[in-house]
Amino acid sequence: MNEKTYNIITFGCQMNERDSETLAGMLEEMGYVHSEDPKASDVVILNTCSVRDNADKRFYGVLGQLKHGKEADPEKVVALCGCMMQQEIVRNNIKKRYPWVDLIFGTQNIEAFPELFERARIPGHKRVEEIVENGGEIAENLPSAREFPFKAFVNIMDGCNNFCTYCIVPYTRGRERSRRPGDVLAECRALAADGVKEIMLLGQNVNSYGRSRLEGAGYYIGDDASGPDFAALLREVDKIEGIERIRFMSSHPKDVSDDLVKCFAECKNLCRMIHLPVQSGSDDVLRRMNRHYTHDDFLRIVDKLRAACPEIAITTDLIVGFPGETEEDFEETLRLVREVRFDSAFTFIYSPRPGTPAAKMEQVPDAVCHERFDRLMDVLHGIQEEKSRELQDAVLPVLVEGPSKTDASMLTGRTEQGKVVDLPGDPSLVGQIVPVKIVKAQTFSLYGELCGSD
């Protein structure tokens, strides 16, 4: 067996996961097969994230572990891509500390990977580096090696125009670029024909899909009524035969339209859940973050969503210790959390991102940040415990995804609202949506039993 193998390590968001699927598809078209062991693989790609300091640290730790394997096998190809690579300061650091890296490319030229990779394989080559800033049209019809045969990511846009003061994404992903609606729908139809039941539509801010002109592409979507906005796109995806669940990530509160709210009541396959990052409950902090909504604005959006769809699950992102955050600001965040009662929240202590405006602001002491973080988690956990108890004895449709990560003898799946449920069952259930009765509801876990469809 002389098969060439590859391993891709992905840091960060679903957009990066989708990019990694594309890279895997390209490598498999070139005859490479996936390996679980990066140290033994012929090709290793690290797809990086620059949103949090923790991702930076994990990346450098993993990269350092690859050095001995590269020295033992000079033909091994180590490639770096993703958001961190879009930053010149990072690339310069890589050149100095990790001269054995073969290939560096960014977020906006993934379609060039096969050609770059062939150059990086030439014995004795110099490091291959190609970074594109503010790319043009999003490349279509790229291959993909999906993790699951029954669910898939679909990028509908890339980049961001919001420039939140804490966020590096507009600098690493570039300006917003929307795909043509026909291309998105064609991909969704092809996935449905391939047996996919659940689609996750992806974008840094999916709500603004269709608002940005593609430079040089010669067309507009959205603003001049020549094509759909996001809500209209959702309605078209909802019509595709075979797609039983539609999700999307991520949404900006300022761009939640009334028509999008109506979709939760009117689209039969749109999952009754929305991830709506609020970040803070303080108007002063939100203003310094450049978020363009207030505490009360957010509550009004939540009220509209729950009026249209009472069973909707609302999840969020929260940042603790944003520069200048006072105790009064933090109390406003706690108040908002208690008012909304989020189903879950990704909660982070603020970490400065070099090159962003917030990195130059007055920082909150670490001890204060950690103390506030712990208090926030106490409130969130209490709410999650109450919400979990409300599901006791409920019968819910669950898409079975595979073996449980905590107990290999059990299966695991997700409800429409994104709740993870473990249940006993035959592996033949994987990929099916089945009715499950919740028999044990705990704060962070739900356990169920398969029940009859009647």
SEKOLGU-529242 format. One line per 4 residues: number of its first residue (from 1); their letters; for each residue x, y, z of N, C-alpha, C. Coordinates in steps of 0.2 Angstrom, whole numbers. Atoms other than C-alpha are relative to their C-alpha. Example, Ala and Ser with C-alpha at 12.3 -4.5 7.8 and 13.67 -1.06 7.14 Angstrom:
1> AS> 4,-6,0,62,-22,39,4,6,0  -4,-6,-1,68,-5,36,-4,5,3;
***
This chain:
1> MNEK> 4,-6,0,0,0,0,4,6,0  -4,-6,0,8,16,-6,-4,6,-1  5,-5,1,-7,27,-5,3,7,3  -2,-6,-3,-3,45,-2,-5,3,5;
5> TYNI> 5,-2,-5,-12,52,13,0,8,2  1,-7,-2,-18,69,19,-3,1,7  4,-2,-6,-24,77,36,-1,7,0  1,-8,-1,-32,94,38,-3,1,7;
9> ITFG> 1,-2,-7,-33,102,55,-4,7,0  4,-6,1,-47,115,56,-1,4,6  2,-4,-5,-48,129,68,-5,5,-1  5,-5,1,-63,141,70,-6,-2,-2;
13> CQMN> 8,0,2,-80,143,62,-1,-5,-5  3,4,5,-91,133,51,3,2,-7  -3,-3,7,-84,144,36,7,-4,-1  -6,4,1,-67,136,39,-1,-7,-1;
17> ERDS> 1,7,1,-74,119,41,-2,-2,-8  2,1,7,-83,121,24,6,1,-5  -6,0,4,-66,127,16,4,-6,1  -4,6,0,-57,112,23,-3,-6,-4;
21> ETLA> 3,5,4,-70,101,15,2,1,-7  -2,-1,7,-66,109,-2,7,-2,-1  -7,2,1,-47,107,1,0,-8,0  0,8,-1,-51,88,6,-2,-3,-7;
25> GMLE> 3,2,6,-61,86,-10,6,1,-6  -6,-1,5,-46,93,-21,5,-5,1  -5,5,-1,-34,82,-13,-2,-7,-2  3,6,2,-45,67,-15,0,-1,-8;
29> EMGY> 0,0,8,-47,71,-34,8,-1,-2  -6,1,2,-28,71,-34,3,-7,2  -1,7,-2,-28,53,-27,3,-1,7  -2,0,-7,-24,57,-9,-6,-3,4;
33> VHSE> 5,2,-5,-34,48,5,1,2,7  0,-3,-7,-38,54,22,3,-4,5  -3,4,-6,-28,49,37,-2,4,6  1,-3,-6,-32,52,55,6,3,4;
37> DPKA> -6,-2,-4,-14,55,60,4,5,-4  -4,-5,3,-6,71,55,7,-1,-1  -7,1,0,11,66,60,3,-5,-5  -2,5,5,11,51,48,-2,2,-7;
41> SDVV> 3,-2,6,2,60,34,5,3,-5  -5,-3,5,11,65,17,-2,7,-1  2,-7,1,1,81,17,-4,2,6  3,-2,-6,-4,91,32,-2,8,-1;
45> ILNT> 3,-7,1,-15,107,31,-3,3,6  3,-4,-6,-18,119,46,-4,6,-3  4,-5,2,-33,129,42,-2,5,6  0,-4,-6,-32,144,54,-6,5,1;
49> CSVR> 5,-4,-3,-43,155,64,3,6,3  -3,-6,-4,-39,173,70,-5,4,4  5,-3,-4,-55,177,80,2,1,7  -2,0,-7,-48,172,97,7,-1,1;
53> DNAD> -7,1,-2,-31,172,105,1,-7,1  -1,7,-2,-34,154,111,1,-4,-7  -2,4,7,-35,148,92,7,1,-2  -7,-2,2,-19,157,89,5,-5,4;
57> KRFY> -5,4,-4,-10,148,103,-1,-8,-2  1,7,2,-18,131,98,4,-2,-6  -3,1,7,-12,133,80,8,0,1  -7,0,0,6,137,85,3,-6,4;
61> GVLG> -1,6,-3,6,122,97,0,-6,-5  1,6,5,0,110,83,6,1,-5  -5,-1,6,12,118,70,7,-3,3  -6,2,-3,27,115,82,1,-7,0;
65> QLKH> -1,7,-1,23,97,84,1,-4,-7  -2,3,7,25,94,65,7,1,-2  -7,-1,2,43,99,64,4,-6,-1  -4,7,0,51,82,68,-2,-4,-6;
69> GKEA> 2,4,6,40,74,55,2,2,-6  -3,-3,6,45,86,42,7,-1,-1  -7,1,1,63,84,46,2,-7,-2  -1,7,2,62,65,45,-2,-1,-7;
73> DPEK> 2,1,6,53,66,29,-1,7,-4  -1,-6,4,58,81,18,-6,1,-5  6,0,5,44,76,5,-6,2,3  7,-2,-4,30,79,18,-1,7,-2;
77> VVAL> 2,-7,2,21,95,13,-4,2,6  4,-3,-5,15,106,27,-2,7,-3  3,-6,3,3,120,21,-4,3,6  4,-4,-5,-5,134,31,-5,4,-4;
81> CGCM> 5,-4,3,-21,143,26,-5,3,5  5,-2,-4,-36,152,33,2,7,2  0,-7,-2,-38,169,42,6,2,3  -6,-3,-2,-22,170,51,5,1,-5;
85> MQQE> -5,-1,5,-12,169,35,-1,6,-4  2,-7,3,-21,185,29,4,5,3  -3,-5,-4,-11,194,42,8,0,-1  -7,0,2,6,200,36,5,-1,6;
89> IVRN> -4,1,-6,13,200,54,1,-7,2  0,7,-1,8,182,56,5,-4,-5  -4,3,6,16,177,39,8,1,2  -7,-2,-1,32,186,44,3,-4,6;
93> NIKK> -2,4,-6,33,176,61,1,-7,-3  0,7,3,30,160,51,7,-1,-3  -6,0,4,45,164,40,6,-1,5  -5,0,-5,56,167,55,1,-6,4;
97> RYPW> 0,6,-5,51,153,67,-1,-7,-3  2,7,3,45,139,55,2,0,-7  -3,0,7,56,140,39,-2,-6,-4  2,6,4,51,122,35,-7,-1,-3;
101> VDLI> 7,0,3,33,126,31,1,1,-8  0,0,7,30,123,12,-4,5,-3  5,-4,4,15,133,7,-4,4,5  4,-5,-4,5,148,14,-5,3,-5;
105> FGTQ> 5,-4,4,-11,154,6,-6,2,5  5,-3,-4,-26,163,12,-7,-2,-1  7,1,0,-45,164,13,-4,1,-7  4,-3,6,-49,171,-4,3,-3,-7;
109> NIEA> -3,3,6,-39,160,-16,0,-8,1  0,7,-1,-44,142,-11,0,-4,-6  1,3,6,-48,138,-29,7,-1,-3  -7,1,3,-29,140,-33,4,-5,4;
113> FPEL> -4,4,-4,-24,127,-20,4,-6,-4  -4,6,4,-20,112,-33,6,3,-3  -6,-2,4,-8,123,-43,5,2,5  -5,-2,-5,0,130,-27,3,-6,3;
117> FERA> -2,7,-3,1,112,-20,6,-3,-4  -5,3,5,10,106,-36,7,3,1  -6,-4,-1,23,120,-34,4,-2,6  -3,1,-6,26,116,-16,2,-7,1;
121> RIPG> -3,7,0,29,97,-20,7,0,-4  -6,1,4,44,101,-31,6,0,5  -6,1,-5,60,95,-22,4,6,-1  -5,-6,-1,71,109,-16,-4,7,-2;
125> HKRV> 4,-6,1,57,122,-19,1,5,5  0,-5,-5,57,139,-10,-8,0,2  6,-1,-3,42,142,1,-5,3,-5  5,-3,5,26,145,-10,-5,4,5;
129> EEIV> 4,-5,-4,16,160,-3,-4,4,-5  4,-4,5,1,167,-12,-6,3,4  5,-3,-4,-11,179,-3,-4,5,-4  4,-5,4,-26,188,-11,-4,4,5;
133> ENGG> 4,-4,-4,-34,203,-4,-6,2,-3  6,-2,3,-52,207,-7,-1,-3,-7  1,3,6,-55,194,-19,-6,1,-4  6,-1,4,-68,194,-33,-5,-5,1;
137> EIAE> 5,5,-1,-81,182,-37,2,-6,4  -1,6,-4,-83,167,-26,1,-6,-5  0,5,5,-77,152,-36,-5,-6,1  5,5,0,-90,139,-41,2,-7,-2;
141> NLPS> -1,7,2,-91,120,-43,7,-3,2  -6,3,-3,-76,116,-32,-2,-7,3  2,6,-3,-75,98,-26,-1,1,8  1,0,-7,-80,94,-8,0,-8,3;
145> AREF> 0,6,-4,-76,79,4,-4,1,6  4,-2,-5,-91,81,16,1,-5,6  -1,4,-6,-89,74,34,-7,-5,1  7,4,-1,-108,68,34,-3,-1,-7;
149> PFKA> 3,1,6,-117,61,19,-7,3,0  7,-2,0,-134,67,25,-1,8,2  1,-7,-2,-130,85,30,6,4,-3  -5,-4,3,-119,99,22,0,7,1;
153> FVNI> 0,-7,0,-113,116,23,0,3,-7  0,-4,6,-117,129,9,2,7,1  -1,-7,-1,-108,145,8,-4,4,-5  4,-5,5,-119,159,1,3,7,-1;
157> MDGC> -4,-6,1,-107,173,4,6,0,4  -6,0,-4,-90,178,11,2,7,1  -3,-7,-2,-82,193,19,-6,3,5  4,-4,-4,-90,206,30,1,8,0;
161> NNFC> -1,-8,1,-93,225,29,-2,3,7  2,-3,-7,-98,228,48,5,3,4  -6,-3,-3,-81,232,55,-2,1,8  1,0,-7,-86,228,73,8,1,3;
165> TYCI> -7,-2,-2,-71,236,83,4,-5,3  -4,6,-3,-66,219,91,2,-5,-5  0,6,5,-66,209,75,5,1,-5  -5,0,5,-52,205,63,-3,-3,-7;
169> VPYT> 3,3,6,-64,196,50,0,4,-6  0,-3,6,-66,210,38,7,1,-3  -7,-1,2,-47,212,37,2,-7,-3  -2,6,2,-45,193,34,-4,-3,-5;
173> RGRE> 4,3,5,-60,188,24,-2,5,-5  2,-5,5,-62,204,15,-7,3,0  7,-3,0,-78,214,10,-5,-6,-2  5,5,2,-94,205,7,-1,-1,-7;
177> RSRR> 1,2,7,-96,195,-8,-6,-5,0  6,5,0,-113,186,-12,1,-4,-6  0,4,6,-114,171,-23,-7,1,-4  6,0,4,-127,171,-37,-5,-5,3;
181> PGDV> 6,5,-3,-144,164,-31,0,-6,-4  0,6,4,-144,152,-45,5,-5,1  -5,4,-2,-128,145,-40,-1,-3,6  2,3,-7,-133,143,-22,-5,-6,-1;
185> LAEC> 5,5,0,-149,134,-27,2,-6,-4  -3,6,4,-140,123,-40,4,-5,5  -4,4,-5,-128,117,-26,-5,-3,5  5,3,-5,-143,114,-14,-4,-6,-3;
189> RALA> 3,5,3,-152,104,-27,4,-6,-1  -5,5,1,-137,94,-31,1,-4,7  -1,3,-7,-134,90,-12,-7,-4,1  6,4,-1,-153,85,-11,0,-7,-4;
193> ADGV> 0,6,5,-151,73,-26,5,-5,3  -6,4,-2,-135,66,-17,-2,-3,7  3,2,-6,-146,62,-1,1,4,6  -1,-5,-6,-142,77,10,-7,2,2;
197> KEIM> 7,-1,-3,-157,80,22,0,7,3  -1,-6,-4,-150,95,31,5,5,-3  -5,-5,3,-141,111,24,1,6,5  -2,-6,-4,-132,124,34,2,6,-5;
201> LLGQ> -3,-6,4,-131,141,24,4,4,4  -5,-3,-4,-116,150,29,2,7,-3  -3,-7,2,-109,168,29,2,3,6  -2,-4,-6,-101,180,41,-6,4,2;
205> NVNS> 6,-3,-1,-117,189,40,-6,-1,-5  4,3,5,-130,179,31,-6,5,-2  6,-5,0,-144,193,34,2,5,-6  -1,-5,5,-135,204,22,2,-3,-7;
209> YGRS> -1,3,6,-134,192,8,-4,4,-6  3,-3,6,-137,200,-9,0,8,0  0,-7,0,-134,218,-4,7,3,-3  -6,-2,2,-116,219,-10,1,-1,-8;
213> RLEG> -2,2,7,-111,221,-28,6,-3,-1  -7,4,1,-98,209,-34,4,4,-5  -5,-4,4,-84,220,-41,2,-4,-7  -2,3,7,-82,216,-60,-4,-6,-2;
217> AGYY> 5,5,2,-96,203,-60,-5,2,-5  5,-2,5,-108,214,-69,-7,-1,2  7,1,-2,-123,211,-59,-1,2,8  2,-2,-7,-132,216,-43,-5,-6,3;
221> IGDD> 6,4,-3,-143,205,-31,-2,4,6  2,-4,-6,-154,213,-18,-2,7,-1  1,-7,-1,-153,231,-18,-4,3,-7  3,-3,6,-159,234,-36,-6,-5,-2;
225> ASGP> 6,5,1,-173,220,-35,1,-5,-6  -1,4,6,-164,210,-49,1,-7,3  -1,7,-3,-162,195,-37,-2,0,8  3,0,-7,-167,189,-19,5,2,5;
229> DFAA> -4,-1,-6,-161,195,-2,0,-7,3  -1,6,-3,-158,182,11,-7,-3,2  6,3,-1,-176,179,16,-3,-3,-6  3,3,6,-181,176,-2,4,-6,-2;
233> LLRE> -4,6,1,-166,164,-4,-3,-6,4  2,5,-5,-172,155,11,-7,-4,-3  7,3,3,-190,153,3,2,-5,-6  -1,4,6,-182,146,-13,3,-7,2;
237> VDKI> -3,6,-3,-171,133,-3,-5,-4,3  6,4,-3,-187,128,6,-4,-4,-5  4,3,5,-195,123,-10,4,-7,-3  -4,5,3,-181,110,-14,-2,-7,3;
241> EGIE> 3,7,-2,-188,92,-13,6,-4,3  -5,4,-3,-178,81,-2,4,4,6  -3,-4,-6,-171,95,10,-5,0,5  4,0,-6,-179,92,27,1,5,5;
245> RIRF> -2,-5,-5,-170,104,37,5,6,-3  -4,-5,2,-162,121,34,2,4,6  -3,-5,-5,-151,131,46,4,5,-3  -5,-5,3,-140,146,44,4,3,6;
249> MSSH> -5,-4,-5,-125,155,53,4,5,-5  2,-3,-6,-122,168,57,-4,7,-2  4,-6,1,-134,183,59,2,6,4  -1,-6,-4,-132,201,64,-6,3,2;
253> PKDV> 7,-3,-2,-146,208,74,-2,6,-4  2,-6,3,-146,224,65,-3,-1,-7  2,2,6,-150,215,49,-6,-5,0  6,5,-1,-165,204,55,-6,4,-3;
257> SDDL> 6,-3,3,-179,209,43,-6,-3,2  6,3,-2,-197,207,46,-2,-6,-5  1,5,4,-197,196,31,3,-7,2  -4,5,-2,-184,185,38,-4,-3,6;
261> VKCF> 4,2,-5,-194,184,54,-6,-5,-2  5,4,3,-209,178,44,2,-7,-3  -2,6,2,-199,164,37,-1,-6,5  0,5,-5,-199,155,53,-7,-2,1;
265> AECK> 7,2,-1,-218,154,53,-2,-3,-7  3,2,7,-220,151,34,4,-6,-3  -4,5,4,-205,140,28,-1,-7,4  1,6,-3,-209,122,32,6,-4,2;
269> NLCR> -6,3,-1,-191,116,32,5,4,4  -4,-4,-4,-183,130,41,0,-2,7  0,2,-7,-177,124,58,-2,6,5  3,-5,-4,-185,134,72,6,2,5;
273> MIHL> -5,-2,-4,-169,141,79,4,5,-4  -4,-5,3,-158,156,76,6,2,5  -6,-3,-4,-140,161,82,1,7,-2  1,-7,1,-141,179,85,5,3,5;
277> PVQS> -6,-3,-5,-124,186,93,-2,7,2  1,-6,-3,-128,200,105,6,3,2  -6,-2,-2,-111,202,112,0,3,7  0,-3,-6,-116,213,126,-7,3,1;
281> GSDD> 7,-3,-2,-132,220,135,1,8,1  -1,-7,-2,-124,237,138,0,5,-7  0,-4,5,-129,251,126,7,4,-2  -7,-3,1,-112,260,129,5,-5,-3;
285> VLRR> -5,5,3,-102,244,125,-2,-1,-7  3,2,7,-113,240,110,2,6,-5  -2,-6,5,-109,258,103,8,-1,-1  -7,0,1,-90,256,106,2,-6,-4;
289> MNRH> -1,6,4,-91,239,98,-2,1,-8  2,-1,6,-99,247,83,-6,-5,-3  5,5,2,-114,235,83,-7,3,-3  6,-3,3,-128,247,78,-7,-2,2;
293> YTHD> 7,2,-3,-142,241,89,1,1,8  0,-1,-8,-146,244,108,-3,-6,3  3,5,-4,-152,233,122,-7,-1,-2  7,0,1,-170,237,119,-1,-2,-8;
297> DFLR> 1,2,7,-168,235,100,0,-8,-1  -1,7,0,-162,217,103,-6,-4,3  6,3,-3,-177,213,114,-6,0,-5  6,0,5,-189,219,101,1,-5,-6;
301> IVDK> -1,6,5,-181,207,88,-2,-6,3  2,6,-3,-183,193,100,-7,-1,1  7,0,-1,-201,198,104,-3,-2,-7  2,2,6,-204,197,85,1,-7,-2;
305> LRAA> -1,7,1,-196,181,83,-5,-5,3  5,4,-4,-206,173,97,-7,0,-2  7,-1,2,-222,180,91,-1,-4,-6  1,4,6,-220,172,74,1,-7,1;
309> CPEI> -1,7,-1,-213,156,81,2,-1,7  -1,0,-7,-216,153,99,5,-6,2  -5,5,-2,-205,137,99,7,1,-2  -6,-1,2,-190,145,92,6,0,5;
313> AITT> -6,0,-4,-173,142,100,5,6,-2  -4,-6,1,-162,158,102,7,-1,3  -7,0,-3,-143,156,104,4,6,-1  -4,-6,1,-130,169,105,7,0,2;
317> DLIV> -7,-1,-2,-112,175,107,0,6,5  -1,-5,-6,-107,185,123,8,1,1  -7,-2,-2,-90,195,126,0,3,7  -1,-3,-7,-85,198,144,6,4,0;
321> GFPG> -6,-4,-1,-73,212,148,2,3,-6  -1,-5,5,-74,222,132,3,6,3  -4,-6,-3,-62,237,134,-5,5,2  4,-5,-3,-70,250,146,-6,-3,3;
325> ETEE> 6,3,-3,-84,238,152,1,1,7  0,-1,-7,-89,244,169,-5,-5,3  5,5,-3,-99,234,182,-7,1,-2  6,-1,2,-114,243,177,-2,-3,-7;
329> DFEE> 0,3,7,-111,238,159,-2,-8,0  0,7,0,-109,220,164,-7,-2,3  7,2,-3,-125,220,175,-6,1,-6  4,-1,5,-134,226,159,0,-6,-4;
333> TLRL> 0,7,4,-128,210,150,-4,-5,4  3,5,-4,-134,199,165,-8,2,-1  7,-1,0,-151,208,164,-3,-2,-7  2,2,7,-152,205,145,-1,-8,0;
337> VREV> 0,7,0,-148,187,147,-6,-3,4  6,2,-4,-162,185,161,-6,1,-4  6,-2,4,-174,194,149,-1,-5,-6  1,4,6,-171,184,134,0,-8,1;
341> RFDS> 0,7,-2,-167,167,142,2,-4,-6  -3,3,6,-155,161,128,0,-8,1  0,7,0,-156,142,124,8,-2,2  -7,1,-1,-137,142,124,4,6,-2;
345> AFTF> -4,-6,2,-122,155,122,7,-2,0  -8,1,1,-104,154,116,2,7,4  -2,-5,-5,-96,165,130,7,1,0  -7,-1,1,-79,173,128,2,5,5;
349> IYSP> -4,-6,-3,-67,184,138,3,3,-6  -3,-4,5,-62,198,127,8,-1,-1  -7,0,2,-45,195,118,2,5,-5  -1,-5,5,-37,209,109,3,-3,-7;
353> RPGT> -3,2,7,-34,207,90,4,5,-3  -4,-5,2,-20,216,84,-2,3,-7  2,-2,6,-25,228,70,-7,3,1  7,-2,-1,-43,231,77,0,6,5;
357> PAAK> 0,-6,-4,-48,248,85,-1,-2,8  1,2,-8,-53,239,102,7,-2,3  -7,2,-3,-35,233,104,4,6,3  -3,-6,-3,-30,251,107,-4,3,6;
361> MEQV> 4,-3,-6,-44,254,120,3,-2,7  -2,2,-7,-41,253,139,-3,-7,1  2,7,-1,-42,235,143,-2,-1,8  2,2,-6,-51,227,158,5,-5,3;
365> PDAV> -5,5,-3,-40,218,171,-2,-7,-1  1,7,0,-39,199,169,-5,-2,5  3,3,-5,-45,196,186,-8,2,0  7,-3,0,-61,207,184,-4,-4,-6;
369> CHER> 3,4,6,-64,198,167,-2,-7,2  1,6,-2,-63,181,175,-6,-1,5  5,0,-5,-74,185,189,-7,1,-3  7,-1,3,-88,192,178,-2,-6,-4;
373> FDRL> 1,6,4,-86,177,166,-3,-5,5  3,6,-5,-90,165,181,-7,2,2  7,-2,-2,-105,175,186,-5,0,-6  5,0,6,-112,176,168,-1,-8,-1;
377> MDVL> 1,7,1,-109,157,167,-5,-3,5  5,2,-5,-119,154,183,-7,2,-2  7,-2,2,-134,164,176,-2,-5,-6  2,4,6,-133,155,159,-1,-7,2;
381> HGIQ> 2,7,-2,-132,138,167,-6,-1,3  7,0,-3,-147,141,178,-5,0,-5  5,-1,5,-157,146,163,0,-7,-4  0,6,4,-151,131,153,-3,-6,3;
385> EEKS> 3,5,-4,-155,119,167,-8,0,0  7,-1,1,-173,126,167,-3,-2,-7  3,2,7,-175,124,148,1,-7,-1  -1,7,1,-168,107,148,-6,-4,4;
389> RELQ> 6,3,-4,-181,102,162,-7,0,-4  7,0,4,-195,108,151,-1,-5,-6  0,5,5,-190,95,138,-1,-7,3  2,7,-3,-193,80,150,-6,-2,-3;
393> DAVL> 5,3,3,-204,68,142,-3,2,-7  2,-3,7,-206,78,126,2,-5,-5  -2,4,6,-206,68,109,2,5,-5  -3,-5,5,-194,77,97,3,-4,-6;
397> PVLV> -4,3,6,-188,73,79,7,1,1  -7,-1,-1,-170,70,80,4,-3,-6  -4,3,6,-158,68,65,6,-3,3  -6,4,-3,-146,54,70,6,1,-4;
401> EGPS> -6,-2,4,-128,59,66,5,-5,1  -5,5,-1,-118,44,73,1,-2,7  -1,2,-7,-110,37,88,1,6,5  -1,-5,-5,-110,47,104,7,1,2;
405> KTDA> -7,-2,-1,-94,56,108,2,-2,7  -1,2,-7,-96,51,127,-1,-7,1  1,7,-1,-102,33,125,-1,-3,-7  0,3,7,-98,23,109,-6,-5,-1;
409> SMLT> 5,5,1,-112,11,113,-7,4,-2  6,-4,1,-125,26,111,1,3,-7  0,-5,5,-130,36,96,-1,7,2  1,-7,-1,-131,55,95,-3,3,-6;
413> GRTE> 3,-4,6,-141,67,85,-3,7,3  2,-6,-1,-149,84,85,-7,1,-1  6,-2,1,-166,91,87,-1,6,-5  1,-5,4,-173,104,76,3,7,3;
417> QGKV> -3,-6,-3,-168,117,89,7,0,2  -7,1,-1,-151,111,89,3,-3,7  -2,4,-7,-151,101,106,3,-7,-2  -3,7,1,-140,86,106,-3,-5,5;
421> VDLP> 3,5,-3,-148,70,111,4,-6,-1  -3,7,1,-140,53,115,-6,-5,1  5,5,-1,-150,38,113,3,-7,-2  -2,6,3,-148,19,111,-3,-1,-7;
425> GDPS> 3,2,6,-151,12,94,5,-3,-5  -4,3,5,-145,3,79,4,5,-5  -3,-4,4,-132,11,68,-3,2,-7  4,-1,6,-144,9,53,-4,7,1;
429> LVGQ> 4,-6,0,-153,24,60,4,7,-2  -4,-6,2,-138,36,56,-3,3,-7  2,-3,6,-144,49,43,-8,1,0  8,0,0,-163,47,48,-2,5,5;
433> IVPV> 3,-4,-5,-174,59,57,-6,-4,3  4,4,-4,-183,49,70,-3,3,6  3,-3,-6,-195,53,84,3,-3,7  -3,2,-6,-187,52,101,-3,3,6;
437> KIVK> 3,-2,-7,-194,53,119,6,2,4  -5,-2,-5,-183,63,131,-2,-3,7  1,3,-6,-181,52,146,4,2,6  -4,-3,-5,-168,61,155,3,7,-2;
441> AQTF> -2,-7,2,-165,80,154,5,3,5  -5,-3,-5,-149,87,162,2,6,-3  -1,-7,2,-142,104,161,4,0,-7  -4,0,6,-129,100,147,-1,-6,-5;
445> SLYG> 1,6,4,-136,84,140,-7,-3,1  7,3,0,-152,75,135,1,-7,-2  0,7,2,-155,57,134,-7,-2,-2  6,2,3,-169,49,124,-1,-7,-2;
449> ELCG> 1,7,2,-177,33,118,-4,1,-6  3,0,6,-183,29,101,-8,-2,1  7,2,-1,-202,29,100,-4,-1,-7  3,1,6,-215,24,87,-2,7,-4;
453> SD> 2,-6,4,-220,37,73,-7,2,2  7,-2,-1,-238,37,79,0,4,7;
***
